[in-house]
């Protein structure tokens, strides 16, 4: 099962997709009603950041400088940009 890895405030949290993208909150982050399955391949970077902000109950600006990695295995990583590159 695909996971979302979030690096935020110095810690790394791992979530199942359904935890970060619950069906009852998809419309609030721009995912159309009736979307059957949320996967790494059908998400935008902005949707990933919005879902994380919603999950942590913080403003979207908390993730403004974060980088979204869509991994080939279907996982998503959201982490701060690093000094040595993306």
C-alpha positions as CSV (number, residue, x, y, z in Angstrom):
1,X,0.0,0.0,0.0
2,X,1.3,3.4,-1.0
3,X,2.5,5.8,1.7
4,X,3.1,9.5,2.2
5,X,6.3,10.4,4.0
6,X,6.3,13.9,5.5
7,X,9.3,15.6,7.0
8,X,8.0,18.4,9.1
9,X,9.3,20.2,12.2
10,X,12.4,18.0,12.4
11,X,10.6,14.7,12.4
12,X,9.5,12.2,9.7
13,X,5.9,10.8,9.7
14,X,4.7,8.0,7.6
15,X,1.0,7.8,6.6
16,X,-1.2,5.6,4.5
17,X,-2.7,7.5,1.6
18,X,-6.1,7.3,3.2
19,X,-4.9,9.1,6.3
20,X,-3.6,12.2,4.3
21,X,-6.3,12.0,1.6
22,X,-9.5,11.0,3.3
23,X,-12.5,10.9,1.0
24,X,-14.4,13.5,3.0
25,X,-11.6,16.1,2.5
26,X,-10.7,15.6,-1.1
27,X,-12.8,18.4,-2.5
28,X,-11.2,20.9,-0.1
29,X,-7.8,20.3,-1.7
30,X,-9.0,20.4,-5.3
31,X,-9.7,16.7,-6.0
32,X,-13.0,16.3,-7.7
33,X,-15.9,14.5,-6.0
34,X,-16.2,11.0,-7.3
35,X,-12.5,10.4,-7.6
36,X,-12.3,6.7,-6.9
37,X,-8.6,6.4,-6.1
38,X,-6.0,8.9,-5.1
39,X,-2.5,7.9,-6.2
40,X,0.8,9.5,-6.5
41,X,0.4,9.7,-10.2
42,X,-2.9,11.7,-10.2
43,X,-1.9,14.3,-7.6
44,X,-0.4,17.7,-8.1
45,X,2.4,19.0,-5.8
46,X,0.0,21.7,-4.5
47,X,-2.6,19.0,-3.6
48,X,0.0,17.1,-1.6
49,X,1.1,20.2,0.3
50,X,-2.6,21.2,0.9
51,X,-3.4,17.7,2.2
52,X,-0.4,17.8,4.6
53,X,-1.3,21.3,5.9
54,X,-4.9,20.1,6.4
55,X,-3.7,16.9,8.2
56,X,-1.4,18.9,10.6
57,X,-4.0,21.6,11.0
58,X,-1.6,24.4,9.9
59,X,-1.6,27.0,7.2
60,X,-0.5,26.1,3.7
61,X,2.5,28.4,4.0
62,X,4.1,25.9,6.4
63,X,4.8,23.7,3.4
64,X,5.5,26.4,0.9
65,X,9.2,25.7,0.8
66,X,8.8,21.9,0.8
67,X,9.7,19.7,-2.1
68,X,7.3,16.9,-3.3
69,X,8.9,13.7,-4.6
70,X,6.6,11.3,-6.5
71,X,8.4,8.0,-6.2
72,X,8.3,5.2,-8.8
73,X,6.9,2.8,-6.2
74,X,3.8,5.0,-5.7
75,X,4.9,6.6,-2.5
76,X,5.0,10.4,-2.0
77,X,7.7,12.2,0.0
78,X,7.1,15.8,1.2
79,X,10.3,17.3,2.7
80,X,12.0,20.7,3.1
81,X,14.3,21.7,0.2
82,X,17.9,21.1,1.1
83,X,21.0,23.3,0.8
84,X,22.6,21.0,-1.7
85,X,19.8,20.9,-4.2
86,X,16.2,19.9,-4.4
